[in-house]
Amino acid sequence: MNIGIFTKPEEPRAAELVARIVAWGAEKNLRFFINERLLEKPDGTISASDVEIAEVADLIVTLGGDGTMLTVARLLAGRSTPVFGINLGTLGYLAEFPVEEALQALGGVIEGHYRVARRTLIDWSVIRQQEVVGAGSALNDVVVNKATLSRMIEIACTVGSHYVTTYRADGLIIATPTGSTAYNLSAGGPIIHPSVGAIVIAPICPHTLTNRPLILPDKKRIKLELKTREQEVILASDGQTIVQLLPDDVIEIKKSPNTFNAVLSKDKDYFQILRSKLRWSGR
């Protein structure tokens, strides 16, 4: 089995943890491909680029936080490779395995005993004068936002063949259920269970207070048209891919036929994760 290891940039704990994983797998007929960012690599491992790892890995292990998982989701580009996230970050909604549980859980994965959550991805494209000038997929969200501290922006929204409204706001978030606990949550949007087939449209600081977050079936196609002029506006996909937008640009968003396959702990459920990460109490 080929195991790819992605590490968070400049993560001081990564080298030691990679060494432990490789030593643990020494007698298990595993080949380890480690991203080039990690300078101190254990003997017997293979240094590879991120793209090469995405192409050859049967299983990907990430050492970092949710940002590292989002990077891997973009690199996999629709491949069904399962991803095992070891949380070295803060919240860790996606990278759910703590360091102290990682090796035992990874052993179960190698033996085939694991659950996979097939997380929804959304595909987006930016169309300018009938030409596609940017496209990609997002695991969390697509955000249209003003690039500087300036006046609010205007975005016309259509769902399917039906005009919804023209949002006047600081920006607009289109989020998946996975992304519902990210920027969407900060903007007052709802938390959506990952198994629900839904997409959220959440305005950021809307001018009209009755413009509340809108939950749609994920089969609906969303079209946004930028009406704002003389302001800098950007599209951000998972906070990593940035496209500069121009007036009258059209953004089309739809559910992707591909999924991101995250390995889950057998001993935890989604609500346990929410209680832990959001520090909910029973009172």
N, C-alpha and C positions, 0 to 999 in steps of 0.2 A: 504493500500500500504506500502511495505517495502522500506525505503530509506536508502541506505548505504552512509556514509560520510567518505571520505578519506582525510586526511590532510597531507600537506607537513611536513616532519620531522623538528622539532624545529622552526616551523613557529609561531612567537609571536602573530599574529593577528587571529590565528585559533580558539582559545577558545571563544573569544568574538563573532566571526562570527557564530560559531556553535550554541552558545546560542541564537543568534537572529533568526537563522533558526528554531530551535526547538520551540522557543516561538511563532513564526509565524505559525508553523504547529500544535500547541497544539489542536486546535478544528477542525482539518481536517482529523481525523481518520488515522493518519500516524504513523508508527513505525520507529524510527530512530536507526540504527545500526552504531556505531561510532568506528573507528579503535583504537586499543589499545595504539597507540602512543600519543593520546590526553589524558593527565592526568586529566584535569578538565572537567568533563562531566556533562551536565545539568541533573537534576532529570528526571526520566522516560525514559531515553535512555538506550540502550543496548550496552555494551562494547563487541566487537567481534574482532577476528583476521581478517586480510586482506582476507584470504581464505574463512572464514565463510561469510564475507560480500559479496564476489563475488558469493557465492552459493545461498544466500537468497534474495538479493536485486532485486526489480523490477525497480529501478532507482538508479543510483550512482551519487553522487555529489562530485566533487573533489575541494579541496581548496588548491591551489598552482599554479604551472605553467605547462608548457608542459611536464616537467619531471614527474610530478605526473600523468598526463594523460597516459604517456607511461607505467608507473608502473601498472596502472589499466588495460591497454590493455593486458599486459602480464598475469596478474592475471585472467582476464576473460576467457582466453584460448578458445576463439571461441564462447562464449555465446553472445546472441544478445541484452543483457541489454543496454539500452541507457545510455549515460554518459553526465552529465551536468557539464561543467568546469567553475569554478569561478576563475578568474585570479588574483593570488596574486604574480605572478612572474614578469618577465620583458616584453618579447615579447608577448607570449600567442597566438600563431597561433591556437592551439587546444582549450585551455581554454579561450574562447572568451568573456565570460560575465564579465564585470567589477563589483566590489563589489556593487556600487551604483545602478546597474540595476538587481542585482541577485534575490532579493525576488519577484519582480514583474514578472520577466521572469520565475522564478520557479513556480509561481502560474499558469501561462499559461500552463506549462508542466504538472502539476498535473491535470489540467482540460482537458488535451489531445490536447491542441493547440500548436503544435510545429513541427519543421522540423527536420529530422534526415539525416545526411550525412553518407552514408555507405562507410567508408574509406577502401581502399584496404590494406590487410595484405599480407606479403610474408612469406612463410614457408622455413626454411633452415635446412640442416643437414650436419654434418661433418662425412665423411666416412674414416676410417683408416683401411687399410688391410681388406676391405670388411665388416667391422663392423661399425655401427653407434655409434660414441662416444659423440655426442652432437646434439641437435635438438631444434627447437623452432620456434616462429613467431616474426615478426617485423612489427611495424607500420610505422616507419620512414625509417630505413636503416639497412643493414648488411655491416659492414666495415671489410676488411682484412688489417691489418696495422702492421708495425714493432713495437715491444714493446719498443725499446730503440733507441737512436740516433745512427744509424748505417747506413750501406750501403743500397741502394735501394733493393727491393725484386722483385722476378719474379713470375708472376701468369699467367698460361696458361688459356685462356678463350674459352669456346665452348658454342654456342647458338643453342639449338636443336641438330642437328647432324652435325652442321657446325663449324669448327674451326674459331675463329675470329682473335686472336693474342695472343702473350705472352707479357703481360704488364711488363715493367721495370719501377717501380715507387716507391714512398714512401708507397703506398697502393692503395686500390681499394674500391670504394663505390658502393653498389647496393641499389638504393633508390626507394621508392614508390612516387607517386605524393604528398602525404602528407609530405614525407621526402625531397621533392625537395627544400624546403625552409630552410632545416637544413644544415648538413655538406656538402651536395651536392652543395648548393649555394655558400658556402665558397670556395669550390674547383673549382668553375667556371662552375658548371653545370647549366642547365636551370630550370626555374620555370615552373612547370606543373600543370595545373588546376586539382583539386582533382577528377573531373568527367571523366578525360581522362584515358583510359585503357592502361597505359604505365608503364615501368620500366626503370630506368636510370642506366647505367654503367658509373661511373665517376672516372678516374684515379686521384690520388693525386700526384701532382708534377711529371708528367711522364718524363722519360728520352728523349723520342721522342716527340717533341712539337706537332706533328700532331696527336698524340693519344688524340683525343678530346672526350668529353662525348658523349655517344651513347644512343639514345632513342629506346627502343624496344617495340613491342606489349607485353602486360602483359601475354599473353598466352604462350609465349616462356619460355622454361626452360633453366636455365643458369647453367653451370658447370665450376667451377674454380679448378685448380690444382696447389698446391704450389710447385714451383720448387726450391725455395731458401733453401740453407743448411747453417748450422753453424750460424744462426741468430734466435733471438726470434721473432716470429710472432704470432699475436692473431687475433681471430675473435670476434668482438663486435656487439651484436644485440641490437639496440636502445641504445647503450652506457651503457647497464645494465647487460646483460648476456655476460660473457667472456669465450671463449674457447681457450686454448693454442694449437697452430697448430704445426704439425711436417712435415718435408719434405715428399712430395708425398700425403699428405692429399688431399681429394677431397671434395669440398663444393658444394652441389646441392641446387639451389634456384628456387622456383616456386611460382606462385600466390596461395594464400591460398583460400580454399572454404569458409572460414569465413570472416567476416568483423568486423571492429570496428565502432560502431554506436554512433557518436557524435551529441549531441543536438545542433542545430544552432539557432541563433537569426533570427526572421522573418524580422527584420528591417535592416539587414546588408547583403551585398553580398561579394563574395570572393575578388573582386577588391578593395572594400572599406577597407577590412582588410589589403590587400597588401599596399595600400596607407598609411594606418595608421602605420603599423608595420615597413615598410621599409622606411617610411618618404619620399615617393615620392611627388613631387610637380607637379603642372600643367604647370611648365615653363621649 
